[in-house]
């Protein structure tokens, strides 16, 4: 009996000791879950870069050349406004595809948020380096840039550019000789020139002045223009008569222009006006058309018979052009969010019968400008986190993808040397950065010299 009693006491003491140790361990783990004593510590969060939400506006207006923001150039597309005389300056307006609710193209000025979309998801931005750009295949792809002053021809040549783009305003009674200065300046500096010819949409209401416009562009071709883009962002009412927006109607203007151009100068490349990228309209009507519907409407109306190249704009990217998902803004699956899906949408609409000509392709960066982008241009705050180095890398990747795809004939970088910084931050698209550096000149040269 004494031995059994002693054994019982030993076991009781051992159990009490183990219980005490367990209680102490549990207290430590509860107080500090990441303690080394915890065999199942919680996962460590991965740092991610959050892009600002995309503000939306109610007024659809896009134009990247003559109207860069909402009208043509840019997401909404941009609308260009002349900054220097006599050179028209585009105002850049990013194209804004529909968010969770339909979003109109961004206006060129006074961007006012109506109902901001819900906070964007957290994403990890790509950290690609220039060495990861896709391979380049031989072809007839060419590179150029849109200028304001055209004071940087050497840097453009360094980047591998052989084209320069200007906007030429037209109106009833305009003298074609006004374009001669641009043409001679470009040729004198060793560049081919693309002229985007556009004007007040009301001059075309009801089919008025189509014949006069055709005569004008024919004369401009005879002066030696290497390429002419026939109008700009005709799918929105900032660039085409309100209530009359229709791809078949534009095709009539295009047909007359094409015949006049080819009669006067068969070598001049004819490019259809690039639509403003948008998903606001949910289809196509006289009030406005989503660009995908508009391009398909052009094809259905026979426009491919009157173009050498289909015009396209892309100015709203916040990711590498190698990516086709991950956009943090509303409706991240909309094709206008990504370079590749834009190319595929336009090229496939034409059945591969015509190559594409980017008459504007750019990335917005606020690096080097003050005040910050979100303060200077709240409607463009979606590009707050894009650096000048990313701009340079992504332009090179876009050029490489365009060249090797066989789908793109020409890529015009928007832009070279604009300086405006405000509600329409054109300067943020410029590859000549504050201080006159040009990171993109180096990255583009690496692509074009391959």
C-alpha positions as CSV (number, residue, x, y, z in Angstrom):
1,X,0.0,0.0,0.0
2,X,2.8,2.6,0.8
3,X,4.3,2.0,-2.7
4,X,0.9,2.4,-4.4
5,X,0.2,5.6,-2.5
6,X,3.7,7.0,-3.4
7,X,3.1,6.3,-7.1
8,X,-0.3,8.0,-7.0
9,X,1.2,11.1,-5.5
10,X,4.0,11.2,-8.2
11,X,1.4,10.9,-11.0
12,X,-0.8,13.6,-9.5
13,X,2.2,15.9,-9.2
14,X,3.3,15.3,-12.7
15,X,-0.2,16.0,-14.1
16,X,-0.3,19.2,-12.1
17,X,3.1,20.3,-13.4
18,X,2.1,19.6,-17.1
19,X,-1.2,21.5,-16.6
20,X,0.7,24.5,-15.3
21,X,3.1,24.4,-18.3
22,X,0.1,24.2,-20.7
23,X,-1.6,27.2,-19.1
24,X,1.6,29.3,-19.3
25,X,2.1,28.3,-23.0
26,X,-1.5,29.1,-23.9
27,X,-1.3,32.5,-22.2
28,X,1.9,33.3,-24.2
29,X,0.4,32.3,-27.5
30,X,-2.8,34.2,-26.9
31,X,-0.9,37.3,-25.9
32,X,1.5,37.1,-28.9
33,X,0.2,34.9,-31.8
34,X,3.5,35.5,-33.7
35,X,5.6,34.0,-30.8
36,X,8.0,31.3,-31.7
37,X,6.1,29.1,-29.3
38,X,3.1,29.1,-31.7
39,X,3.5,26.3,-34.2
40,X,0.7,27.8,-36.4
41,X,1.4,31.6,-36.6
42,X,-1.1,33.7,-38.7
43,X,-0.1,34.5,-42.3
44,X,1.9,37.6,-43.1
45,X,0.0,40.1,-45.3
46,X,1.6,40.8,-48.7
47,X,2.2,44.5,-49.3
48,X,0.2,45.7,-52.2
49,X,0.0,49.0,-54.1
50,X,-3.5,50.4,-54.2
51,X,-4.4,52.6,-57.1
52,X,-6.8,55.5,-56.5
53,X,-10.4,55.1,-57.7
54,X,-11.4,56.4,-61.1
55,X,-13.6,59.4,-60.8
56,X,-16.4,59.6,-63.4
57,X,-18.1,62.5,-65.0
58,X,-21.5,62.9,-66.4
59,X,-20.7,64.7,-69.5
60,X,-19.3,62.7,-72.4
61,X,-16.7,64.6,-74.3
62,X,-13.5,63.2,-75.7
63,X,-10.8,64.3,-78.1
64,X,-7.1,63.7,-78.0
65,X,-5.9,65.9,-80.7
66,X,-8.1,68.7,-81.2
67,X,-9.9,67.6,-78.1
68,X,-7.8,65.3,-76.1
69,X,-9.7,64.5,-72.9
70,X,-13.1,63.5,-73.7
71,X,-13.1,63.6,-77.4
72,X,-10.4,62.2,-79.1
73,X,-7.2,61.4,-77.7
74,X,-7.6,59.7,-74.8
75,X,-9.5,57.8,-72.4
76,X,-12.5,59.1,-72.8
77,X,-10.1,60.1,-75.5
78,X,-8.4,63.3,-75.4
79,X,-9.4,66.7,-76.6
80,X,-6.7,68.8,-77.9
81,X,-6.7,72.6,-77.6
82,X,-4.2,74.7,-79.3
83,X,-1.6,75.9,-76.9
84,X,0.8,77.6,-79.2
85,X,0.1,79.5,-82.3
86,X,-0.2,78.2,-84.9
87,X,0.1,74.7,-83.6
88,X,-3.1,73.1,-82.3
89,X,-2.6,71.5,-79.0
90,X,-4.6,68.5,-77.9
91,X,-6.2,68.4,-74.5
92,X,-5.8,64.9,-73.1
93,X,-8.9,63.2,-71.7
94,X,-8.5,59.7,-70.6
95,X,-11.1,57.4,-72.0
96,X,-13.2,56.0,-69.3
97,X,-15.0,52.7,-70.0
98,X,-18.1,51.9,-68.0
99,X,-17.6,51.3,-64.3
100,X,-20.1,49.3,-62.2
101,X,-22.5,51.9,-63.7
102,X,-22.1,53.2,-67.2
103,X,-19.5,56.0,-67.3
104,X,-19.3,58.6,-70.0
105,X,-16.1,59.6,-71.6
106,X,-14.1,62.1,-69.6
107,X,-14.7,65.7,-70.3
108,X,-11.8,67.9,-71.2
109,X,-12.4,70.4,-68.4
110,X,-14.1,70.7,-65.1
111,X,-14.1,67.0,-64.3
112,X,-16.7,66.5,-61.6
113,X,-17.4,63.2,-59.9
114,X,-21.0,62.2,-59.8
115,X,-21.0,58.9,-58.0
116,X,-17.5,57.5,-57.5
117,X,-17.3,53.8,-58.0
118,X,-16.6,51.6,-54.9
119,X,-13.1,51.6,-53.6
120,X,-10.8,49.7,-56.0
121,X,-9.4,46.3,-55.1
122,X,-5.9,46.1,-53.8
123,X,-3.5,45.0,-56.5
124,X,0.2,44.3,-56.8
125,X,1.7,46.3,-59.7
126,X,3.9,44.6,-62.3
127,X,7.6,45.1,-61.8
128,X,8.6,44.2,-65.4
129,X,11.9,45.5,-66.6
130,X,12.7,46.5,-70.1
131,X,14.5,43.3,-70.6
132,X,11.2,41.5,-70.4
133,X,9.7,43.2,-73.4
134,X,8.4,40.8,-76.0
135,X,10.6,40.0,-79.0
136,X,10.3,42.2,-82.1
137,X,9.7,40.7,-85.5
138,X,10.6,42.3,-88.8
139,X,7.8,44.2,-90.6
140,X,6.6,47.6,-91.9
141,X,5.8,48.9,-88.4
142,X,6.8,52.6,-87.8
143,X,6.9,54.8,-84.8
144,X,6.2,58.5,-84.4
145,X,5.0,61.2,-81.9
146,X,2.6,64.0,-81.7
147,X,4.2,67.4,-81.1
148,X,3.3,70.8,-80.0
149,X,6.4,72.8,-80.7
150,X,8.4,70.2,-82.6
151,X,11.6,71.4,-80.8
152,X,12.9,67.9,-80.0
153,X,13.5,66.2,-83.4
154,X,16.9,64.8,-82.3
155,X,15.4,63.1,-79.3
156,X,12.6,61.7,-81.5
157,X,15.1,60.3,-83.9
158,X,17.1,58.8,-81.0
159,X,13.9,57.0,-80.0
160,X,13.6,55.5,-83.4
161,X,10.7,57.7,-84.6
162,X,10.3,58.5,-88.3
163,X,6.8,60.1,-88.1
164,X,5.5,63.3,-86.6
165,X,1.8,64.0,-86.0
166,X,0.1,67.4,-86.1
167,X,-3.5,68.5,-86.0
168,X,-4.9,70.6,-88.8
169,X,-8.1,72.5,-88.2
170,X,-10.5,72.8,-91.1
171,X,-13.6,74.9,-91.7
172,X,-15.6,76.1,-94.7
173,X,-13.3,78.4,-96.6
174,X,-10.1,77.1,-95.1
175,X,-7.0,77.4,-97.3
176,X,-5.1,74.1,-97.7
177,X,-1.9,76.0,-98.0
178,X,-2.1,76.5,-94.2
179,X,-0.9,72.9,-93.9
180,X,2.2,73.5,-96.0
181,X,4.2,74.9,-93.1
182,X,3.7,71.7,-91.1
183,X,4.5,69.5,-94.1
184,X,7.6,71.3,-95.1
185,X,8.9,71.6,-91.5
186,X,8.5,67.8,-91.0
187,X,10.2,66.9,-94.3
188,X,13.0,69.4,-93.6
189,X,13.7,67.7,-90.3
190,X,13.7,64.2,-91.9
191,X,10.2,63.0,-90.8
192,X,7.1,61.8,-92.5
193,X,4.0,63.7,-91.3
194,X,0.6,62.6,-90.3
195,X,-2.0,65.3,-90.3
196,X,-5.3,64.8,-88.4
197,X,-7.8,67.0,-90.2
198,X,-10.8,67.9,-88.1
199,X,-13.1,70.9,-87.3
200,X,-16.3,72.1,-85.7
201,X,-18.8,69.3,-85.8
202,X,-21.6,71.7,-86.6
203,X,-20.1,72.4,-90.0
204,X,-21.0,68.8,-90.9
205,X,-24.6,68.8,-89.7
206,X,-27.0,67.2,-92.1
207,X,-24.2,66.2,-94.5
208,X,-23.2,69.9,-95.1
209,X,-19.8,70.6,-96.5
210,X,-18.8,67.0,-97.1
211,X,-17.6,67.9,-100.6
212,X,-15.7,70.9,-99.5
213,X,-14.0,68.9,-96.8
214,X,-13.0,66.3,-99.4
215,X,-11.5,68.9,-101.7
216,X,-9.5,70.3,-98.8
217,X,-7.9,67.0,-97.7
218,X,-7.2,66.3,-101.4
219,X,-5.3,69.5,-101.7
220,X,-3.4,68.8,-98.4
221,X,-2.4,65.4,-99.8
222,X,-1.2,67.1,-103.0
223,X,1.1,69.3,-100.8
224,X,2.9,66.2,-99.7
225,X,1.2,65.0,-96.5
226,X,2.4,61.4,-95.9
227,X,-0.8,60.4,-94.0
228,X,-4.1,62.0,-93.3
229,X,-6.4,61.0,-90.4
230,X,-10.0,61.8,-91.5
231,X,-11.6,63.6,-88.5
232,X,-11.3,62.5,-84.9
233,X,-13.5,60.7,-82.4
234,X,-16.6,60.8,-84.4
235,X,-18.5,58.5,-82.0
236,X,-19.1,61.3,-79.4
237,X,-21.0,64.5,-79.7
238,X,-18.1,66.7,-79.0
239,X,-16.7,65.8,-82.3
240,X,-19.7,65.0,-84.4
241,X,-23.2,66.7,-84.7
242,X,-25.3,65.6,-81.7
243,X,-28.1,63.4,-82.7
244,X,-26.4,62.4,-86.0
245,X,-23.7,60.1,-84.7
246,X,-23.7,57.1,-87.1
247,X,-20.9,55.1,-88.5
248,X,-22.6,54.9,-91.9
249,X,-22.8,58.7,-92.0
250,X,-19.1,59.1,-91.2
251,X,-18.4,56.5,-93.9
252,X,-19.9,58.9,-96.5
253,X,-17.5,61.6,-95.4
254,X,-14.6,59.1,-95.4
255,X,-15.5,57.9,-98.9
256,X,-15.3,61.4,-100.4
257,X,-12.1,62.2,-98.6
258,X,-10.4,59.0,-99.6
259,X,-11.2,59.4,-103.3
260,X,-10.0,63.0,-103.2
261,X,-6.8,62.2,-101.4
262,X,-5.9,59.2,-103.7
263,X,-6.7,61.3,-106.8
264,X,-4.3,64.0,-105.8
265,X,-1.6,61.9,-104.1
266,X,-1.9,58.1,-104.3
267,X,1.0,57.7,-101.9
268,X,-0.8,59.4,-99.0
269,X,-1.9,57.0,-96.3
270,X,-5.6,57.4,-95.4
271,X,-6.4,56.6,-91.8
272,X,-10.0,56.5,-90.5
273,X,-10.6,58.8,-87.5
274,X,-10.0,57.0,-84.3
275,X,-13.1,56.7,-82.1
276,X,-13.0,57.8,-78.4
277,X,-12.7,54.6,-76.3
278,X,-15.7,54.3,-74.1
279,X,-18.4,52.0,-72.9
280,X,-20.8,54.7,-71.7
281,X,-23.5,54.4,-74.3
282,X,-24.2,50.6,-74.1
283,X,-24.3,50.3,-77.9
284,X,-24.8,52.9,-80.6
285,X,-27.3,55.6,-81.3
286,X,-27.4,59.2,-82.6
287,X,-26.4,60.4,-79.1
288,X,-23.2,58.5,-79.1
289,X,-21.6,55.1,-79.7
290,X,-19.3,52.8,-77.8
291,X,-16.2,52.6,-79.9
292,X,-16.4,48.8,-80.3
293,X,-19.9,49.1,-81.8
294,X,-18.8,52.1,-83.9
295,X,-15.8,50.2,-85.4
296,X,-18.0,47.3,-86.3
297,X,-20.5,49.7,-87.8
298,X,-17.8,51.2,-90.0
299,X,-16.9,47.8,-91.3
300,X,-20.5,47.0,-92.0
301,X,-20.9,50.3,-93.9
302,X,-18.0,49.4,-96.2
303,X,-15.5,51.8,-94.6
304,X,-12.6,49.3,-95.2
305,X,-12.9,50.2,-98.9
306,X,-11.8,53.8,-98.1
307,X,-9.0,53.4,-95.7
308,X,-5.4,52.1,-95.7
309,X,-5.4,51.8,-91.9
310,X,-8.0,51.8,-89.0
311,X,-7.4,54.6,-86.5
312,X,-7.2,53.7,-82.8
313,X,-6.5,55.6,-79.5
314,X,-5.2,54.2,-76.2
315,X,-4.5,56.6,-73.4
316,X,-6.0,55.2,-70.2
317,X,-3.6,52.5,-69.2
318,X,-2.4,52.1,-65.6
319,X,-0.7,48.7,-66.2
320,X,1.9,47.2,-68.5
321,X,0.5,46.6,-72.0
322,X,1.6,43.0,-71.5
323,X,-1.2,42.6,-68.9
324,X,-4.8,41.7,-69.8
325,X,-6.3,41.7,-66.2
326,X,-5.8,43.4,-62.9
327,X,-7.0,46.9,-63.6
328,X,-8.1,48.3,-60.2
329,X,-10.9,50.5,-61.6
330,X,-14.5,49.7,-62.0
331,X,-15.4,47.2,-64.7
332,X,-11.9,45.8,-64.9
333,X,-12.8,43.4,-67.7
334,X,-13.8,46.1,-70.2
335,X,-11.6,45.9,-73.3
336,X,-10.6,49.6,-73.3
337,X,-8.7,49.0,-70.0
338,X,-5.9,47.0,-71.7
339,X,-3.7,47.5,-74.8
340,X,-4.0,44.0,-76.1
341,X,-7.8,43.8,-75.8
342,X,-8.1,47.1,-77.6
343,X,-6.0,45.8,-80.4
344,X,-7.9,42.6,-80.7
345,X,-11.3,44.3,-80.6
346,X,-10.4,46.7,-83.5
347,X,-8.4,44.2,-85.6
348,X,-10.9,41.5,-85.3
349,X,-13.8,43.8,-86.2
350,X,-12.0,44.4,-89.6
351,X,-11.4,40.7,-90.0
352,X,-7.7,41.4,-90.3
353,X,-8.2,43.1,-93.7
354,X,-6.7,46.4,-92.5
355,X,-3.9,47.0,-90.0
356,X,-4.3,49.5,-87.1
357,X,-2.7,52.9,-86.8
358,X,-2.4,54.2,-83.3
359,X,-2.9,58.0,-83.8
360,X,-2.5,58.4,-80.1
361,X,-1.0,56.0,-77.5
362,X,0.3,57.3,-74.2
363,X,0.6,56.8,-70.5
364,X,0.0,59.6,-67.9
365,X,2.6,60.3,-65.2
366,X,2.6,63.2,-62.7
367,X,6.3,62.8,-61.9
368,X,8.1,66.1,-61.8
369,X,4.9,68.2,-61.8
370,X,3.4,70.3,-59.1
371,X,0.8,70.2,-57.6
372,X,0.3,66.5,-57.5
373,X,-1.9,64.9,-60.2
374,X,-4.8,64.2,-57.9
375,X,-4.9,67.8,-56.9
376,X,-4.2,69.3,-60.4
377,X,-6.6,67.1,-62.3
378,X,-8.9,65.0,-60.0
379,X,-10.5,63.4,-63.1
380,X,-7.1,61.8,-63.9
381,X,-6.2,60.7,-60.3
382,X,-6.3,57.1,-61.5
383,X,-2.8,57.6,-62.9
384,X,-1.4,58.9,-59.6
385,X,0.9,55.9,-59.0
386,X,2.4,55.8,-62.6
387,X,6.0,56.8,-62.6
388,X,8.0,58.3,-65.5
389,X,10.0,55.1,-65.5
390,X,6.9,53.0,-65.9
391,X,5.7,55.4,-68.7
392,X,9.0,54.8,-70.5
393,X,8.9,51.0,-70.0
394,X,5.2,50.6,-71.0
395,X,5.6,52.7,-74.2
396,X,8.5,50.5,-75.2
397,X,6.5,47.3,-74.4
398,X,3.6,48.7,-76.5
399,X,5.9,49.4,-79.4
400,X,7.4,46.0,-79.2
401,X,4.0,44.3,-79.0
402,X,2.8,46.4,-81.9
403,X,5.8,45.6,-84.0
404,X,5.8,41.9,-83.5
405,X,2.1,41.3,-83.7
406,X,1.8,42.2,-87.4
407,X,-1.5,44.0,-86.6
408,X,-0.2,47.5,-86.2
409,X,1.2,49.7,-89.0
410,X,1.9,52.9,-87.1
411,X,2.2,53.9,-83.4
412,X,2.1,57.7,-82.6
413,X,3.1,58.4,-79.1
414,X,0.9,60.9,-77.3
415,X,2.8,63.0,-76.8
416,X,6.3,64.4,-77.2
417,X,6.4,67.9,-75.7
418,X,3.1,69.2,-74.4
419,X,3.5,71.1,-71.1
420,X,0.0,72.0,-69.9
421,X,-0.6,70.9,-66.3
422,X,-4.1,71.4,-64.9
423,X,-7.6,69.9,-65.4
424,X,-6.3,68.5,-68.7
425,X,-2.8,67.4,-67.8
426,X,-1.3,67.0,-71.2
427,X,2.2,67.6,-69.9
428,X,2.0,64.3,-67.9
429,X,1.8,62.3,-71.1
430,X,4.8,64.0,-72.6
431,X,8.0,61.9,-72.9
432,X,10.1,65.0,-72.6
433,X,9.8,65.2,-68.9
434,X,10.3,68.2,-66.6
435,X,14.0,69.1,-66.8
436,X,14.1,67.9,-70.5
437,X,15.0,64.3,-69.7
438,X,13.5,61.6,-71.9
439,X,13.6,58.1,-70.3
440,X,11.2,56.8,-73.0
441,X,13.7,57.8,-75.7
442,X,16.1,55.2,-74.4
443,X,13.6,52.4,-73.9
444,X,12.0,53.0,-77.4
445,X,15.4,53.1,-79.0
446,X,16.1,49.7,-77.5
447,X,13.0,48.3,-79.3
448,X,13.3,50.1,-82.6
449,X,17.0,49.3,-83.0
450,X,16.5,45.5,-82.7
